[in-house]
Amino acid sequence: MTDTRTDQVKAFSFGGGVQSTAALVLATQGELDFRTFLMANVGDDSEHPGTLRYLRRYAIPYAETHGIELVVLDRVMKRSGEVRTLYQDLTREGSRSLRIPVRMSNGAPGTRSCTASFKIAVIADELKRRGATKEVPATVGIGISLDEIDRANKRRCEPHERIEYPLLERGIRRIDCTRIIRSAGLPVPPKSSCWFCPFHRPETWHDMRRSEPELFEKACQLEDLLNRRRESLGKDHVYLTRFARPLRDAIPDGVDTLPFDEWDSGCDSGWCMT
């Protein structure tokens, strides 16, 4: 007898930001048919500290209280079984990895594999472990909202996955997501992303330098490290901003910027912008 099931495994890809937190709230209210949320953690040393604080203080307890399974997944190396974070991957001795989309000398982003390796593949492996196959694919919810419609259908889909966009299908915008979160008695989470992401807008870097100077300096030191390695290989420098200058110079101290739009290229919707 042929097995015709298509929803043997069903999970929402949770990024820890506004859209996916709104989806979590809607799931507890029975508005979304997802009882499992999976978060690919790129590392406690890599995710922005604010995202991790919100996750542990609010999201996980809220999910538990409402009977939702919220699982935080690490990237585990298949050969050694060790947990590997994105920051470790960038900084470990002898590494030539440039998985993040550093800006080249002309300002263009370089090749990126961080999303595929530390987000998509981690979720995909967990779905397989839970029984998803090519013949019986898992349904994966992605928290793209209506104002991000151009990001839909750009996510790499594994053969054992079938993607849904429940917020998009319901015409929910980011501003609606904040209302949904507040209506549940939760604070609105910060935008989720790696603290060293080269896709940060200039105002995000300015905010970090002003409000989180130690974290900003750590990002500068990471940029320095990557460029020392580039120099040893006879390659041009790379940067964490599009300005083709070191981060310390590109984002001067004591300068305030005007806010732009609400959206940033983080991981709010459960996967990084591609």
N, C-alpha and C positions, 0 to 999 in steps of 0.2 A: 504494500500500500504506500503510495507517495505521500510524504509529509508536506502539506501545503501551508503550514503556519508561516507567518511573516513577522510576528511580534513576540517571538520566544524571549528575546532580550530587549528591554526598552530602558533607555537611560538618557538623562539630560547632561550635556557637557557644561559644567559649572566653572565659571571663571573667577567668581568672587567679587564681581563688580555689580553695577546697577542693573543691567538687563537680566543677568542670570539670577540675581537675588530676587528681582521681581517675579521671575519664573518660579522660583522656589515658593514664594508667597502664594502665587496662583495655584500651584500644585497642592499646597496645604488646604486651599479653599475649594478644591475639586474642580477648578477651572481648567487645569491642564492635567492630562492623564499621564503623569510621570511620578513614580514613587521612588526612583533611584536617581541620584545626582552624583556625577563623577567629576572630581577636580584633579587635573594633572598639575601637581605642584612642581615647579621648576627648581625648587630648593628654598629652604628657609633663609639661605644666604643670598637668594636671587630675587624672589618675589619682593615686592615693595612691603616694608614692615607694616604699613597701615592696612594692607590687604589681609595679611596674616592675623593681625590683631582683631580685625572685624570678623574674620572667619571663625576664630576661636571663641571670641566673646559673644558674638551674636548668631552667625549663620548656623554653626554646628548645634548649639543648644536649641535654636528655634526648630531646626529640622528634627531633632530628637524628640522634642515636645510634641510635634505634630505627626510623628510616625513616618517620617521621610528618611530614607537611607542616603546620607551624604558621606561619600567616601573620598578621602584625600589620598592620591596615588603618587608615589615617587617613581622616578626613572631608575630601573634596576638593570644593570649591565647583564646581558644574558650569559656571558662566559664566566664571569667572576662572581656574579650574584651581589655585587656591591651597589649601593645607592650612589648615583652620580648626579650632582647638581649642575646647573648651567654655569654658575660662577666657577665651580671647580673645573669644569671642562675648559673654561677660558684661561684659567690661571695656573693649572697644574704644570709642574716642571716638564719641559720638553714639548709642551703642547704647541701645535701650530694652528689650532682651531680658531676659526673666525665665524662661528655659527650665527652670531648676531649680525644684522644688516648695517655694519659700520659704514660711514660715509667715506667715499674715496676722495682723492684730492680735487676732483671736479664737482664734488657735492652730491653725486649720485650714490644711492645705496648699493652696497655690495651684495653678494649672494647670501641668502639666509637659509639656514637649516634648523634653527632653534625651534620654530613652531612645529615642524614635522617630527623632529626627534624627541622633544620634551613635552609636547602637547598631544598632537594627533596620534603618534605611535603609542604613547602610554595609554591613552584611552582605548585605542584599537586592541592592544594586548589584553586589557582588562575585559573588553567585550568578548574576545575569543575565549578567555578563561571562563567566562560565564556561559559559554555555549554558542555564541554567534558563529555562523558559518556562511560561506558563499551561498549555499542552498537555502539556509534559513537566516537571513541577515538580521542584525540588530537595528532597531529604530533609535536614532540619535537625535535628540533635540538640541538645536543651536539657538542661542538667545539674540539673534539679530532683530532689531526693532525697525519700524517702518522708515525712519529717517536714515537708516543704513542699508536700504534696499540694494544699493549697488554692490554690497559685500556678499549678498546671497549668491549661492551657486559657484563661489570661488574657492570654497573649501575642498581640499583634496579628499575624496571619498574612497574609503577602503572597500574591497569587494564584499566584505561581510557587514557593511553598514548601509543603512538607508536614512538619508538626512531629512529632518523636518524643521520648519521654522515657525513654531507656534505663535510667537509674538508678532511676527510679520503677517502671518495668516489672519490674525485678529486685529490688525491695523493699530497695534500698540506702538507708540513712540517713546523715546527716552524720557520725555517729561512725564508721560503716563506712568512709566516705571517708577519714578521717584514718588509719585502720588500713591501707587500701589504699596510701596515699601512703607511709607509713613502711615498709611491707613492700617497697617498691621502692627503699629506700635514700635517699629524698628527705625533706627537712624539710617540715613542713606549712606551706603558704603563709598569709600573713595574709589577713584578709577583704578582698575587693576592693571598692572604691568610690571615688568622687571624694572628695578630702580635705575639700571644702566641702559635702558632701551634707546637706541639711536633714533627711534621714531618719536621720542618726546618732542613736543612743541617747545619753542624757546621760553614761553611763559612757564611751562612746567619745570624747566631747568632753573629759571629765575626763582620760582617758588621753593624749589629744593635748596638752592644756595642760601636763601633767606631763612627758611624755616627748619631745614635739616642740613646744616653745614657739614656735619661729619659724614653724612651719606653722600653729599655732593663731592666732598674731597675724596671719598673712596672711589667714586666714579672717575674722577680725574686721575687717580692712581692706576685704575684699570686701563684707561686710555694710554697712560704713560707706558705701562707694561706691554701692551699690545704693540706699541710703536718701537720699543726697544727690540722686540723680537723681529719686527718688520725690518729694522735697520740691520740686524745681524744676517738677514736673508737678502739684503740688498734691494728691499722693496720700499715703495713710497709709504709715507705715513697715512694713517686712517684716523677718522674722527667720530665722536659721538654726536656731533651736530653737522648741519649742512654748510657751515660757514668756513670749512677748510682751515680752521685754527684750533689750537688746543682748547679744551673745554673751559679752563680757567680764564682764558682770554676772550673766548667767544661769548661767555656769560659773565659780564663784569659784576663785581660786588656792589650792592647798594642801589641797583637800578630796578625800578618797578616797571612792569609792562601792563598794558591794558588786556583784559581777557578777550579771547576770540570766541568761537562757538563752543558749545557744551561738549562736543564730542572730541575724543582723542583716540589715537591709534593704540589703545591698550588691549587688554584681554577680557574686558567686561563681559562680552558675549560668550565666553567659554573657549575662545581660540584667538590667537593673534591675527591681526589684519594681514591678509596676503593679497 
